[in-house]
């Protein structure tokens, strides 16, 4: 329906009169607003979206600006990838969990690594003590990676790996493991998170200073562009920014700002934007504010498409596609009344699907207590399958498109993101802003506001600050990491060191050091890393070379 200016003005006058009556009615809340503090009107109508241009700003699915999705037929042609995040203990235990999930209908793998692996230490390092396998799988060498994927053909399943500072090394191990299976590296599909900027902003699992860290990221993008056309070398991640306490607008703005920074660095390396941008992917959180989350995903696609085309000069439509993985919010899970988490996760997953995700992980109800048990992980996977096959929401593309509320909220979220882009530019860009603590202070302020609202019961978390059960009787089975597994893992690591050719390892580590000391444009580090990995150099040994050359980062800012 096309409305004239007179029609829109008449609707505005009528809406204003209606709102005056609504404002006089009793209120259940003192203020109605999203988790990002965006004000919410009691009702929305044509006047709230009258300033937009449908063809320019909305369009059809699969067409620029991709607000309604990057694929013309949405989930009518293909469902999202059901990619459950998993990993714990020894590599063989994680392999067993992967096989179980694949047997139950999972369609993609996602690897969680433990803290020593995330920080680049071998598991017999004193700094790794007490952390074996507790938040993910322990990987110290190529043989460990082979065991994780034993019997799983890596040219037939896509794999996501959540790791950042040691990402290039872990990716080299994955590539070498696939080659030992007989797979061609060009056939491999998947994603390595490799988003170092968000580590400085939120998760703090950085190791090296920003500039050498960015060199490693650009090296992986360059390598993927030349050799691995089906692999995403970065998953630009807002998930951890949100888990650190940001709101949805901050998550969107900071994530996209990071994405633009990666594009700039790759262009500065000499890569053409249309050669690498189609392989950049994103990873977002799905929190409790149902409609704000959907608006966040829709606006993310439009902003990315516009900026890639207008700012970076991309000509390929695939460069403008924002493809994203979503994960339900771990921070929203409660230890109290954990069965309530099943409902939270279901609604968050539904928001991700209505927002058009390309892949999805659903958290398990027991994750506020421990790593997910097989039973809880299966229930979380079944949640996705029920949404996909029983609700009907996959039968129409962007079913909420055209909702006055959703379109108006999408515009509000987008406007908030552009406000942050301007503030980041005034800081001098992403790296100066993170070095000054700008992002960290903004997230801390948002987290403080959220906690205040919880404490005042302006926001209710069922079972935590209201509807509390005095005598909770928990009976959920919890996963325990096998303590003996650590000793088996260390014994295997020592055996690898004994039987490898240690002279060859030394040669490969020296070659890696020589390359690391050269300017980034002169020596892509993926090549010497692959050679070191194949010689059975360990994660800690290769990271030790980088620590020696690049140094370790110590932030100068403080609250």
N, C-alpha and C positions, 0 to 999 in steps of 0.2 A: 504494500500500500504506500503510495507516494502522497505526502502531505504538502500543501502549500504553506507559505510563510504565514498567511492569515490563519490557517488551520493550527499550525504550531503555536502561534501566539494565543489563540483561543484555548488550546489545551493547557498552556502554561498558566493562564489566568484561572482556569477551572481547577487545575492541580494546586495552585497556591491557596485557593479558597478551601479546598479539601484538606490540605495540610494544616491550615489554621485550626480547623475543627479537630483534626487528629491530634494536634499538639495540645489541645485543651483536655483531651481524654486522659484518664489515669495511665501511668507508665509502670511497667514491670521493672525497668532498669532506669538508672539515672541518665545514662547515655547509651546510645546504640552505635557501635563502631566495630570495625574489624580488628583482628590482632595487630595490624599495622597502624591502628589508630585512625583509619579512614572513616569519616562519618557516614552513617547509613540512613537514608531516607525511609519513611514508612512504606512508600510505594514508589514504583518507577513507571514511566510512561514514555510516549514518543518524544516529548520535549527534552527528556534527559539524554537522548542520542541524536537530537535534531541537527547538531552542528557537524556531524560526521558526513563523509562521502562514502557511500556503500562500496562502490567499485574500487576506490583508492584505499580505504581503511579496513574493509571486511572481506569482500570478494567471496569466491567459492573455494571449497577444499581443493588443495593441490595447485592453487594459483596464488601468485604474489598478491598480498604480503604474507600469505600462509597463516593468517590468524586462525583459520578454521581447520588447519592441519596441512601437513606436507604431502599427503597422498590423496588423490581425488576420491577414492572409495573407502578411505578410513579402514575400519576393521571388517568391512564387508568382504574384502579380498583376503586379508591376512590379519590374524590376531597379533597383539603385542607379544614379545618374547617373555615368557614366564621364567625369570632369572633369579633364583633364590640364592642369596648371599650365604656362603657356608665355608667352614674351615675351622679345624681345631686339632690340637695334639700333633701326632705323627702324620707324615704324608699318607701312610696307608689308611689311617682312620678317615681322613678327609676324602680319599678316593672311595671308600665304602659309602660315605654320605652322598657323594656325587652320584654314584651308581644307583643308590636308593632313590634319589630325587628324579633322576632320569627315568627310572622304571615307573615312577608315579606320574609321569606326564610333564615334568619340567622340560622346557625347550631351549635353555641356555644355561651356562655355568657362570658362577661368580665366586671368586676366590677371596677369602679373608685370610690375612697373614697375621702372625703373632707379633708382639712388640719388638723382640730382637730383630726379626726380619724387617719390620717397618723402619727401624733405626739403623739397619745395615750392619748388625753384629752377628758373628758366628755364635752358636749357642753354647760354646764352652768359654766364651768371653765372660769375665767377671761381671761386666755391666749387663749381661743377659740373665743373670741368676734370678730364679724365682718367677720368670715370665714365660717359660716354655709352653707353647700351645694354648695359652689361656684365652686369647681373643682371636685366634686364628691358627692357621697351620704353620709349622716350623719348616722353613726352607733355607738350607745353608749352601747347597751345591746343586749341580745339574741333576745328579741322580735323585735327589729329593723331588725335583720338579717332574722327573720321569715317573716317579712313584705316584705322585698326586694324580696323574692322568693315565695311569696304567690301564690298558684295555678300553680307553675312551679315544676314538679316532679324532684327532684335533683338526683334521680337514673336513669334518662333518658336523661339528658343533662349535658354536661361537662361545668365547670365554671372555669374561670381564675380570680384571685383576685390580684390586684396590690397594695401590701402593704408590708412593710419591718420590721421596728422595732417592731410594734405590731403584726407581722404576725402570731405568734403562737396563740395569743388570738383570732384574727379574724378567723383563721382557726378552732379553737375550737368552736366558735360561729356557723360557717357554719356546722360543724359536728353535733352539738347539734340540729340545725334547721332541718337538714336532718333526724335525728333520730325522732324528733317530727312529721315529715311527715310519719314515718313508714319505712324509708329506712334503710337498713343495711349499716354500714360505708364501708364495703368491696366493696359495689356496686358503691361507689361514684367515679367519674372521674373528673379530672380537674387539675388545677395548682395554687399554691400560689407563688407569686413572691419570697418573703423571701430571697432576695439577698442583704445581709447587706454590703458586701464588696464594691459593687459599690456605696453605699450611701456615704461612706467615700471618695471614689474616685471622685464622680461626683455630685450626687443629693443632698447630705447633709441633708437627712432626717434621720440621725442616732440619737440615744438617748444615748445608753449605750456605754461603751468602747468596743473595738474590741473583746476581749477575751470572756466576758460574752455574747456578741451578737452572736459570733460563737457557743457558747454552745447552745443557743436557736435554731439556725439553725440545728445543729447536732441532737438535741432532736427531731425536726420535721422529719428529715430524718429517724431517728431510729424508730419513731412511724409509719410513713408511710410504712416503710419496713416490720414492723411486722403486721400491721392491714389494710392497704389501698393500695392494689397492683395496683390499677388503677389511683392513684393520684400522681402527680408530686410535691414533697415537696419543690422544688426550681425551679425557672425560672431564670437561670443565665443570667443577662441582660446587653447587650451592648447598648440597646436603649438609656438609659439616659446618658451614657458615650458619645455617639455621639451627643445627644442634647446639652450637655455641651460644645461642640466645638471640639471634637476629629475628626480625619480623620478616614477613613475606616480601615487602618492598625492598628491604635491605638485601635479602637473599638474591632477589632478581637483579638488582642494580650491581651489587658487588660481583656476582658471577659473570654477568655480561661484560662488565668492565675488565675483568680478568681475561675473558675471551678476546676482547678487542686488543688487549696487550699482547697476547700470544700471536694474533694475526700481524700486528706491527713488527714484532721481532722476527717472524718468519719472512715477511716481506723485506726487512732489512738484511736478512741472510742472502736474499736474491731469488727467493722462490716466488713464482707467480701465484696470486691469490686463488685463482681457479684450479690450480694444480693441487693445493693442499686443503683448502677450506671445506670441500665436500666430505673430508674424513674427520673433521672436528665434531665431537659430540658433547652432550651435556648431561648433568646428573643433578636432579632436584629432589628436595624434601617434599613430603606431603603431610602437612600438619592438620589440625582439627577444624580450622575455619573453612568449611566446605567450599563456599562460593568464591572466597578470596583465593584459594588455591587454584581453582579452575581458571579464574581471571589471570592469575600469575602465569600459568602455562600459555594461555592464548596470547597475552601481551609479549611474552618472551619471544615467541615465534615472529611476531610482527616487528619488534625492535631489531632482532638479529637480521632479518631479511632486509629491512630498510638500511641499516648501517653497513652491511656487507655490500649492498649495491651502491648506495649513495656516498659513503665515506671511503670505502676501500676499492670501489670500482669493479666489483665482481660482475661477470657477465653470465656465467653458468647459473642456471636455476638451482642446481644442487648446492652451490656455494651458499645460497641464501636459505637453505633448509636448516632449521634447527631440529635436530633429532635428539631426543632425550630419554634417559632412563630415570625412573622415579623409584623412591623407596619411602615407605611409610615411616612416620616419625618415631625414632627410638626415644627421643626426649619426652614424648607424650605418653609412653607406656608407664604404668604404675605398678609398684610392688604390691600395693593394696588392691584387693579384689581383682586379681590378675585376669579372671575370665572377662572382665569388662574390656580388656585389651582386644579381644576378638572383635567386639563391636567397633571400637575405635579404628582398628586396622581395616575393617571392612569398608567403613565410610571413607577413610583416607584413600584406599585403593580405588573406590568408585570415583572419587574426585580425580585421581590420576588418569583413569580411563576416559572420563568425560572431558578431561583436558587434553587428551590425545597423545599419551606417552607411547614410545616405541618399545620399551621394555619395563618390567616392574618387579620389584622385590617387596613381598609383604612380610613384615616382622611377625615373630612368634609371640604368643601371649606370655611366655616365661622369661623374656629377655631382660626384664628389670631385675631378674634374680640370677641368671646364668646364661651361658651359651644355650641356644635352643636345643631341646631334645628332639629326637626323630619324630615323636608323636606331635609335638607342637609345630615343627617345621612342616609336616604333612598337612596339618590343619590350615596353616597359613597359605600353602600352595592351593589347597582346595578352595580357599576364599577367592583366589583369582579365577579358578575354573568355574565357580558358581557365577561370578559376575560375567564371565565370558559367555557362558552357555545357557544360563537360566533367567537372566534379567531382561534381555532384549535391548540393552543399551548399546550393543555393538551393531545393531541392524541399521542404524541411521548415522551418517557422519555429522559430528558436532551437533548433537541433539539439543544443546542449550543455546546454540547460535541464534541470534535474533531476540533473545530474552532482553527486555529493556534493562533489567537489573544487571545481568551478566555483562552486557555490552558496556553499560555505564561504568561498572566496577572495573572492567578491563581497562577502560580509558583512565580511570583514577590511578590504578596500579602503575600503568605505563607512565603517567605524568610524574608520579613519585620517583620512578626509576630515573627519568631524565633530570629531575632535580638533583639526584645524587651524582649523576655523570658530571654535571656542572661543578659540583663541589669537589669531586675528585680531580677534575682538570685544574681547578684553582690551587690544589695541593701540588701540582706539577706532574700528575699522572699516578698510575697505580703503585709503582715501586716507591716513589717518594712518600705517597700516602700511607703505605704499610710501614715504611721505616719510621714515620713520625708517630705511628699509633692511631691514626685517624680511624681506620676501620674498626680496630679493636675497641676504641672508646664508644663508637656508635653502637656496636653490638652490646657492649656492657650496659649502656643506657637503656636499650630496648629490653634487655633481660631484666633490668631493675624495674622498669615500668610493668612488665608482665608479672613479676613476683609481687609487686605491690597490689596489683588488681586481684591476684589470687588471695593474698593475705586479707584483703578487705572484703573478699567474697563477691567482688564485682564480676569475677569469672569463676565459674564452678567447675571443679574437676571431681566427677562423681567418685565417691569412695575415698577422697583425699581431704578436701576442705568442706564437703557436705555429703550427706547420705552415707555416713561412715558406719561400718559394722564394727561393733565393739569387740566381738569375739570371733575374729577370723580364724578359720580352720583350714590352712593351706594343705592341699593334698596333690599338688602338681609334681610330676617327676622332674628332677633336675639333672642335667648332664654334668658329669664330673670328668675332668681330664685325668687320664691314667698316669700316675706319678712314675711308674716304671718305664713309661714311654720315653721320658727324657733320657734315661740312661741308655736305652736302645738307640735313640737318635744320636747321642754323643759317641757311642761306640761305632756307629756307622760312619759318622763324620771322620773319626780318627782312622778308620779303615780306608776311606777314600784317600786321605792324605798319605797313607803308607803305600798304597799300590799305584798311585798316579806317577807320572814322570815329573818329578819336582824340578828338574832342570828346565823342562819345557814350560812349566808354570812360571818359573822365575823370568824366563825370556818374555813370556806373554805379559807379565805384570810390568816389566821394564818398558815394553812397547806401549802399554797403556799409559804409563806415566809420561813418556815422551809425547804422545799424542795430546794428553791433557794439558801439557805445558805450551802447546801451540795455540794460536788464535782459533776460535771456534769455526770460522769460515774455512780454515785450512785443514782441519782434521775432524771429521765426524767420528765421535767416540764409539758409535755402535759397532764399527768394524773391529777395532781391537778388543772391545768387550766380548764380541762373539767368539773370537779366537781364544781369549782367556777362559771363557766359560767352557768351551769344548775341551780345553786342557785340564778341566776340573779345578780351576781356581775357585776358591770359596767366596761367598758373598762378602764376608768380613775382610778378606784379602783385597778384593777389588775396591771396596769402599774405603779401605785404609789408604790406597793409592790416592783416591780423590780427596780424602781428608788432609793428606799431606800436601797436595798441590793447591787445593781450593781453600783450605782452612774451614773452621766451623763458625757459624753465625751466632752472634750474641746481640740481641736487640738493644738499642740504646734508649728507647722510649719507656715511659712508665706512666702509671695512672697518677 
